[in-house]
Amino acid sequence: MKPLLMAVATAAALVAPLASAQKIGVTMATFDDIFLNILRNSMADAARKAGASVQIEDAGSDVGKQLSQIQNMIAQKVDAVIVNAVDTDATPKMTRLLTEARIPLVYVNRKPADFEKLPASVVMVASDEMAAGRLQAEQVCKLLGGKGSILVLMGDLSNESTRSRTKAVDDVVAGKECAGISIADRREGKWSRTRGQDITINWLSSGLKFDAIVSNDDEMALGAINALKATKKWTPRTIVAGIDATPDALASMKAGDLKVTVFQNAAGQGAGAIDAAIRLSGKQSVERFVNIPFELVTPGNMARYAGKN
């Protein structure tokens, strides 16, 4: 009987820390983004399954508002905070505020500028953005046979993900196998379908010649496809590539429009962020970077990704 009681006590001790984070504060860069909304819903679902309450707020793409939300969460004495940063260059202040308040912090989806200096109470749950850009660019290079001219639609330049994904495209193009590819132009589309469409219309109006459009995300890629169709410049051979494998992107690929995307696991990132927040609040160790791998999606394998984001 005594060994059994000891075993029960040990199990209870192991479970207790995981159940201690009863309230988790989450601030999202914006609710006006398809992928981030999938991420938001996955965190809410993961928190529910873990028995934790979660308070998710929209920063509305405003750094000042996001900082204010974090300060309010500190005042509410939440057990942990998850941040999807509006501007990754503003994260050092966020890290300092929460570290001084002794509240565990999890950055999700977007890499903080101070990543290399994060204290033990702060971690990142995301995917390797360089890998996304590399997978995308290598597939476009393959479709072009290693030569041609491409246009690049960039996300918000204040985000590390934009810079890393774009740099990966540059690196691939500079490589030996894709040396015949040149970048004709690049523009900041800020993750917006409307901006992606407007920029592409401007490119088309200027008479710029290109063989493919490489976009930092699916939303801008879909905007580019809309522009090409609206101006009657679209053909079944047109190459447009995105990143995220959102439902809209997969529907476009199924229709024969989008040729390349890269699966970013929103559910994996959301569940990983909640798990990390709970573990940190329970004084358990967590890897500083919890990597959720990217995966290349093409018309040949897209069926396996249906419903995943």
C-alpha positions in Angstrom: 0.0 0.0 0.0 2.8 2.4 0.9 4.6 2.1 -2.5 1.2 2.8 -4.2 0.6 5.9 -2.2 4.1 7.1 -3.0 3.5 6.5 -6.7 0.3 8.5 -6.6 2.0 11.3 -4.8 4.8 11.4 -7.3 2.3 11.5 -10.2 0.4 14.3 -8.6 3.6 16.3 -8.2 4.4 15.9 -11.9 0.9 16.9 -13.0 0.5 19.8 -10.6 2.9 22.2 -12.4 1.1 21.7 -15.7 -2.2 22.6 -14.2 -0.9 25.7 -12.4 -1.3 28.1 -15.4 -5.0 28.8 -15.0 -4.9 32.2 -16.8 -2.8 32.9 -19.9 -2.8 36.3 -21.6 -2.3 36.4 -25.4 -1.8 39.4 -27.5 -2.0 39.0 -31.3 -0.5 41.4 -33.8 -3.8 41.5 -35.6 -7.1 39.6 -36.1 -7.2 40.8 -39.7 -5.1 38.0 -41.1 -6.2 34.5 -42.1 -3.2 32.6 -40.9 -3.0 34.4 -37.5 -6.7 33.7 -37.0 -6.1 30.0 -37.5 -3.2 30.3 -35.0 -5.5 32.2 -32.5 -8.2 29.6 -32.7 -5.6 26.8 -32.3 -4.4 28.4 -29.1 -7.9 28.8 -27.7 -8.6 25.1 -28.5 -5.3 24.0 -26.9 -5.9 26.0 -23.8 -9.4 24.5 -23.4 -8.1 21.0 -23.7 -5.4 21.8 -21.1 -7.9 23.2 -18.7 -6.5 26.7 -18.7 -8.3 29.9 -19.4 -6.9 32.2 -22.1 -7.5 35.8 -22.8 -6.7 36.7 -26.4 -6.5 40.4 -27.5 -6.1 42.1 -30.8 -3.2 44.6 -31.0 -4.6 46.0 -34.3 -1.1 46.2 -35.8 -0.3 48.9 -33.2 2.9 48.4 -31.2 1.8 50.9 -28.6 -1.5 49.1 -28.1 0.3 45.8 -27.8 2.6 47.1 -25.1 -0.4 48.5 -23.3 -2.1 45.0 -23.5 1.0 43.4 -22.0 1.1 46.0 -19.1 -2.6 45.2 -18.4 -1.9 41.5 -18.3 0.9 42.1 -15.9 -1.4 44.1 -13.7 -3.9 41.2 -13.9 -1.2 38.9 -12.6 -1.7 36.3 -15.4 0.3 33.1 -15.1 2.0 33.5 -18.5 1.9 35.7 -21.6 2.0 34.7 -25.2 3.0 37.4 -27.7 2.6 37.4 -31.5 4.6 40.6 -32.1 3.3 43.5 -34.2 6.9 44.6 -34.7 9.7 42.1 -33.8 12.1 45.0 -33.3 10.0 46.1 -30.3 10.3 42.8 -28.4 13.2 43.8 -26.2 10.9 46.1 -24.2 8.3 43.4 -24.0 10.8 40.9 -22.7 12.1 43.4 -20.1 8.5 44.2 -18.9 7.5 40.6 -18.4 10.9 39.5 -17.0 10.8 42.2 -14.4 7.3 41.2 -13.5 8.5 37.5 -13.2 5.9 36.3 -15.6 6.8 33.6 -18.2 6.8 34.8 -21.8 6.3 32.8 -25.0 6.8 34.5 -28.4 4.7 32.7 -31.0 5.1 32.6 -34.8 7.4 35.6 -35.1 11.0 35.6 -34.0 11.8 38.4 -31.4 14.7 40.7 -32.2 16.3 39.8 -28.8 16.1 36.0 -29.4 19.8 35.4 -28.8 19.6 37.1 -25.4 16.3 35.7 -24.1 16.4 34.7 -20.4 15.3 31.2 -19.2 11.7 32.4 -18.6 11.2 33.4 -22.3 11.0 31.0 -25.2 9.9 31.1 -28.9 7.5 28.7 -30.6 7.7 29.1 -34.3 9.0 27.8 -37.6 12.4 28.4 -39.3 11.5 31.2 -41.6 14.6 30.7 -43.7 13.4 27.2 -44.4 10.1 28.4 -45.7 11.7 30.8 -48.2 14.2 28.2 -49.2 11.6 25.5 -49.9 9.5 27.9 -51.8 12.3 29.4 -53.9 13.9 26.0 -54.7 10.5 24.7 -56.1 10.0 27.9 -58.2 13.6 27.4 -59.5 12.7 23.9 -60.4 9.6 24.9 -62.2 11.5 27.5 -64.2 14.3 25.1 -65.1 16.8 27.3 -63.3 16.4 30.4 -65.4 14.0 33.3 -65.8 12.9 36.5 -64.1 10.9 36.7 -60.8 9.1 39.3 -58.8 9.0 39.2 -55.0 6.1 40.3 -52.8 7.4 40.9 -49.3 5.4 41.0 -46.1 5.7 43.7 -43.4 9.4 44.7 -43.3 9.1 45.2 -39.6 8.7 41.4 -39.2 11.7 39.1 -39.0 9.8 36.5 -41.0 9.6 38.9 -44.0 13.3 39.6 -43.9 14.2 35.9 -43.4 11.9 34.6 -46.1 13.1 37.2 -48.6 16.8 36.5 -47.8 16.2 32.8 -48.4 14.9 33.6 -51.8 17.9 35.8 -52.5 20.2 33.0 -51.3 18.6 30.4 -53.6 18.8 32.7 -56.6 22.4 33.3 -55.9 23.2 29.6 -55.8 24.7 27.6 -58.6 21.6 25.7 -59.6 19.4 28.8 -59.9 22.0 31.3 -61.1 20.0 31.8 -64.3 17.2 33.4 -62.3 17.1 37.2 -61.7 14.9 39.3 -59.4 13.3 42.0 -61.5 11.7 43.9 -58.6 10.4 43.5 -55.1 7.7 45.4 -53.2 6.3 45.4 -49.6 2.8 44.1 -49.6 2.4 43.9 -45.8 0.8 40.4 -45.9 -2.3 41.9 -47.6 -4.2 40.3 -50.5 -5.4 43.8 -51.6 -1.9 45.2 -51.6 -0.6 42.1 -53.4 -3.2 42.7 -56.1 -2.5 46.4 -56.4 1.3 45.9 -56.6 0.9 43.3 -59.3 -1.4 45.5 -61.3 1.2 48.3 -61.1 3.9 45.8 -62.3 1.7 44.7 -65.2 0.8 48.3 -66.1 4.5 49.2 -66.2 5.2 46.5 -68.8 7.6 44.7 -66.5 8.5 41.2 -67.8 8.6 38.2 -65.5 8.3 34.5 -65.3 7.0 34.0 -61.8 5.8 35.9 -58.7 7.2 34.7 -55.4 5.2 35.9 -52.3 6.2 35.9 -48.7 2.7 34.6 -47.9 -0.4 33.1 -49.5 -2.6 36.2 -49.1 -0.3 38.4 -51.3 0.0 35.5 -53.7 -3.7 35.2 -54.1 -3.9 39.0 -54.6 -1.3 38.6 -57.4 -3.4 35.9 -59.1 -6.5 38.1 -58.9 -4.6 40.9 -60.6 -3.3 38.6 -63.4 -6.8 37.3 -64.0 -8.4 40.8 -63.9 -5.9 42.1 -66.5 -6.3 38.9 -68.6 -2.6 38.1 -68.2 -3.2 34.8 -66.5 -2.5 31.5 -68.2 -2.5 27.9 -66.7 1.3 28.0 -66.9 1.7 31.1 -64.8 3.8 30.5 -61.7 2.8 32.2 -58.4 4.1 30.9 -55.1 3.0 31.6 -51.5 3.7 30.4 -48.0 1.3 29.1 -45.2 -1.0 26.6 -47.0 -4.1 28.4 -45.8 -7.5 27.0 -46.9 -7.9 29.7 -49.6 -4.4 28.9 -50.9 -5.2 25.2 -51.1 -8.5 25.9 -52.9 -6.6 28.0 -55.4 -4.0 25.3 -55.9 -6.8 22.7 -56.4 -8.3 25.0 -59.1 -4.9 25.0 -60.9 -3.9 28.6 -60.0 -1.4 28.7 -57.1 1.6 26.5 -58.0 3.6 26.5 -54.8 2.9 27.0 -51.1 4.6 26.0 -47.9 2.7 24.5 -45.0 3.1 26.4 -41.8 1.6 24.4 -39.0 -0.7 26.9 -37.2 -2.2 24.2 -35.0 1.3 23.0 -34.0 2.4 26.5 -33.2 -0.7 27.3 -31.2 -0.6 24.0 -29.2 3.2 24.4 -28.7 2.8 28.0 -27.4 0.1 27.0 -24.8 2.1 24.0 -23.7 5.3 26.1 -23.3 3.3 28.7 -21.3 1.9 26.1 -19.0 5.3 24.4 -18.5 7.1 27.7 -17.9 4.6 28.8 -15.3 5.1 25.5 -13.6 8.8 26.1 -13.4 9.6 23.4 -15.9 12.3 23.8 -18.5 11.4 24.4 -22.2 13.7 24.6 -25.2 14.4 28.2 -26.1 13.3 27.6 -29.6 10.5 25.1 -30.1 10.7 24.5 -33.9 7.5 23.5 -35.8 8.9 22.5 -39.3 7.7 23.9 -42.6 6.7 21.5 -45.4 6.6 22.1 -49.2 3.1 21.8 -50.7 2.6 21.3 -54.4 -0.4 20.1 -56.6 1.0 16.6 -56.2 0.8 16.4 -52.4 -1.7 19.1 -51.5 -4.5 16.6 -50.5 -2.6 15.6 -47.4 -2.7 19.2 -46.1 -6.5 19.8 -46.5 -8.0 20.8 -43.3 -4.7 21.1 -41.4 -4.8 24.9 -41.3 
